[in-house]
Amino acid sequence: MSDPAEPKRRNILTIDGGGIRGIIPAMMLAQLEKCIDRPLWEVFDLIVGTSTGGIIAAAIGAGAKNGDAYRPSELVDLYVENGPAIFHADLVHRIEQFIRPKYSPEPLEKVLLSYFGDSELTTAKTNLLISSYDVDHQMPFFFKSSKAMTNPAYNWKLRDIARATSAAPTYFPPIRLDNGHAAYTLVDGGVCVNNPSVAGYAEARCLFPDATDFLLVSVGTGDRNDGLQYDNVRNWGMLQWAEQIVPVFMDSVSESSDYEMHYIVGRDRNFRFQPTLPPKNSSMDCVTPENLRELQEIALAYLQDENPSPFNGPPPAQKFKQVCTLLRELAIAVAPA
């Protein structure tokens, strides 16, 4: 992370939610890390994540791998190798998916245990902010490394944080966490901050009150291009909306956050990376070999795209080069002699 003696600019990385589509930010962050030739936690003063992005944030920003952070490329393997087990519905769950979560949490919890073990939030190598939502108190709940460092009651295990941030309603059941002072029933942070850019900016303002400049790199899991048509949805009831409402909520939150950050930090400091997805690749839980391969291809093709976006400004390839230049300069500045 950048030198505390130079507080003028602080760098923020935020990672969206989106289920199996977490392959996309994992791929793009792997390319970013390769470009700057430094671990991302060394150049970002704050890493923020929601849902699948929260899992990535915890993995690349804390010492979950025997005291080291995971590389983003290793998280691509997490999705490719474990996605089919995580998003596997047995016959009972298929039959009862309208009255219980679509998937059992056990395969997900097994994967999180294998990746995070007993490592805790205080192993954070830079500041971490990971979102969830507390249905008991009906308000956002944020896991903060800064808070864990000063209050042991909030030093949660990373695997529990990852489970809480990714407990998407209708997909997985909530998780109940108790720190001895209070109990929380937590679901996926995507219901309130699927694109956690605004939350990350607010946290950075608190952490770095003397900073005068913020660089935001916001990485999405793909913009769905499968809009719901009026003739199809006008007569939908609870059962029809049940399968669609979570992705609709998450995507709408993501786009509104990007709009807000465009005006808060300015276009030249807000770098949003969000490829458009064909309808066949837009599902949060499609784990066919074809889809897993195509999500990786979409991420790489997006970073090489030279076509300007009517909504997000310069071509993705140009924005990526700009970010690499800005972060590489910092990486050189903080490199050991």
Residue pairs with C-beta under 8 A, 6 or more apart in sequence:
1 41
1 42
1 43
1 44
1 45
1 125
1 126
1 127
2 9
2 10
2 11
2 43
2 45
2 330
2 334
3 333
3 334
7 208
7 210
7 211
7 212
8 211
8 212
8 213
9 211
9 212
9 213
9 214
9 215
10 45
10 46
10 204
10 207
10 208
10 211
10 213
10 214
10 215
11 43
11 44
11 45
11 46
11 214
11 215
11 217
11 327
11 330
12 44
12 45
12 46
12 47
12 48
12 197
12 200
12 201
12 204
12 214
12 215
12 216
12 217
13 40
13 44
13 46
13 47
13 48
13 57
13 217
13 219
14 47
14 48
14 49
14 53
14 195
14 196
14 197
14 200
14 216
14 217
14 218
14 219
15 25
15 29
15 47
15 48
15 49
15 50
15 53
15 54
15 56
15 57
15 196
15 219
16 25
16 50
16 51
16 52
16 53
16 194
16 195
16 196
16 218
16 219
16 220
16 221
16 254
16 274
17 50
17 51
17 52
17 53
17 54
17 165
17 166
17 168
17 188
17 189
17 190
17 194
17 221
17 250
18 24
18 51
18 52
18 53
18 190
18 194
18 220
18 221
18 222
18 250
18 284
19 51
19 52
19 87
19 168
19 171
19 221
19 283
19 284
19 285
20 52
20 79
20 83
20 87
20 283
20 284
20 285
20 286
20 287
20 291
20 292
20 295
21 52
21 221
21 222
21 277
21 281
21 282
21 284
21 295
22 52
22 53
22 55
22 56
22 75
22 79
22 221
23 76
23 79
23 80
23 292
23 295
23 296
23 299
24 219
24 220
24 221
24 222
24 275
24 295
24 298
24 299
25 52
25 53
25 56
25 219
25 220
25 221
25 299
26 56
26 72
26 73
26 75
26 76
26 78
26 79
27 72
27 76
27 295
27 296
27 299
27 300
28 219
28 273
28 299
28 302
28 303
29 40
29 56
29 60
29 72
29 219
30 71
30 72
30 73
30 76
31 300
31 303
31 320
32 40
32 72
32 217
32 320
32 323
32 324
32 327
33 39
33 40
33 71
33 72
33 73
35 320
35 324
35 327
35 328
36 43
36 324
36 327
36 328
36 331
37 328
37 331
38 327
38 331
38 335
39 60
39 69
39 71
39 125
40 47
40 60
40 61
40 72
41 47
41 60
41 61
41 69
41 125
41 126
42 125
42 126
42 331
42 334
43 327
43 330
43 331
43 334
44 61
44 126
44 217
45 126
45 127
45 204
45 207
45 208
46 126
46 127
46 128
46 129
46 200
46 203
46 204
46 207
47 57
47 60
47 61
47 126
47 127
47 128
47 129
48 57
48 128
48 129
48 130
48 131
48 196
48 197
48 199
48 200
48 203
49 55
49 56
49 57
49 58
49 129
49 130
49 131
49 165
49 196
50 130
50 131
50 165
50 188
50 189
50 190
50 193
50 194
50 195
50 196
51 131
51 165
51 166
51 168
51 188
51 189
51 190
51 194
51 250
52 166
52 221
53 196
53 219
53 221
54 130
54 131
54 132
54 161
54 162
54 165
54 166
54 189
55 75
55 78
55 112
55 162
55 165
55 166
56 72
56 75
57 128
57 129
57 130
58 64
58 116
58 128
58 130
58 158
58 161
58 162
59 65
59 69
59 70
59 74
59 75
59 78
59 115
59 116
60 69
60 70
60 71
60 72
60 75
61 69
61 124
61 125
61 126
61 128
61 145
62 69
62 119
62 121
62 123
62 124
62 125
62 128
62 145
62 158
63 69
63 119
63 123
63 124
63 125
64 70
64 115
64 116
64 117
64 119
64 123
64 158
65 115
67 123
69 125
70 115
76 296
78 111
78 115
79 292
80 292
80 296
82 107
82 111
83 287
83 292
84 287
85 107
85 110
85 111
86 103
86 107
86 108
86 111
86 287
87 103
87 285
87 286
87 287
88 103
88 107
88 287
89 97
89 102
89 103
90 104
93 100
93 101
93 102
93 103
93 104
97 170
98 239
98 242
101 170
101 171
101 172
101 173
102 170
102 171
102 172
102 285
103 171
103 172
103 285
105 163
105 167
105 172
105 173
105 175
108 163
108 166
108 172
109 159
109 163
112 159
112 162
112 163
113 159
115 159
116 157
116 158
116 159
116 162
117 159
118 157
118 159
119 157
119 158
119 159
120 148
120 155
120 156
120 157
120 158
121 128
121 143
121 145
121 148
121 154
121 155
121 156
121 157
121 158
121 161
122 145
122 148
122 149
122 155
123 158
124 145
124 148
124 149
127 144
127 145
127 146
127 203
127 207
128 143
128 144
128 145
129 142
129 143
129 144
129 145
129 196
129 199
129 200
129 203
130 142
130 143
130 161
130 165
130 189
131 140
131 141
131 142
131 143
131 165
131 189
131 190
131 192
131 193
131 196
131 199
132 140
132 141
132 142
132 143
132 161
132 164
132 165
132 167
132 186
132 187
132 188
132 189
133 139
133 140
133 141
133 186
133 187
133 188
133 189
133 191
133 192
134 140
134 141
134 184
134 185
134 186
135 174
135 185
135 186
135 187
136 183
136 184
136 185
137 184
140 189
140 192
140 193
140 199
141 164
141 184
141 186
141 189
142 199
142 203
143 154
143 156
143 161
143 164
143 165
144 154
144 203
146 207
147 154
148 154
148 155
148 156
153 179
153 180
153 181
154 179
156 177
156 179
160 175
160 177
163 175
164 175
164 177
164 186
164 187
165 186
165 188
165 189
166 172
166 188
167 173
167 174
167 175
167 186
167 187
167 188
168 187
168 188
168 190
168 246
168 284
169 187
169 188
169 191
169 246
170 242
170 243
170 245
170 246
171 188
171 246
171 284
171 285
172 188
174 185
174 186
174 187
175 185
175 186
176 183
176 184
176 185
176 186
177 183
177 184
177 186
178 184
188 246
189 196
190 246
190 249
190 250
190 253
191 246
191 249
191 250
192 253
193 199
193 253
193 257
194 249
194 250
194 251
194 253
194 254
194 257
195 218
195 220
195 253
195 254
195 255
195 257
195 258
196 257
197 216
197 218
197 257
197 258
197 260
197 261
197 270
198 257
198 260
198 261
198 264
200 216
201 214
201 216
201 261
201 264
201 265
204 211
204 214
205 211
213 269
214 265
214 269
215 265
215 269
215 271
215 326
216 261
216 265
216 269
216 270
216 271
217 271
217 273
217 323
218 257
218 258
218 261
218 270
218 271
218 272
218 273
218 274
219 273
219 274
220 254
220 272
220 273
220 274
220 275
222 274
222 275
222 276
222 277
222 281
222 282
222 295
222 298
223 251
223 254
223 255
223 274
223 275
223 276
223 277
224 247
224 251
224 277
224 279
224 282
225 276
225 277
225 278
225 279
225 282
226 279
226 282
228 244
228 248
233 240
246 284
247 282
247 284
254 274
258 270
258 272
258 274
258 312
261 270
261 272
262 270
264 270
267 313
271 319
271 322
271 323
272 312
273 302
273 303
273 316
273 319
273 320
274 312
275 298
275 299
275 301
275 302
275 316
277 298
280 291
281 291
281 294
281 295
281 298
283 291
302 316
303 316
303 317
303 320
304 316
304 317
305 315
305 316
305 317
306 315
306 317
306 318
307 315
308 314
308 315
309 315
309 316
312 319
313 319
314 322
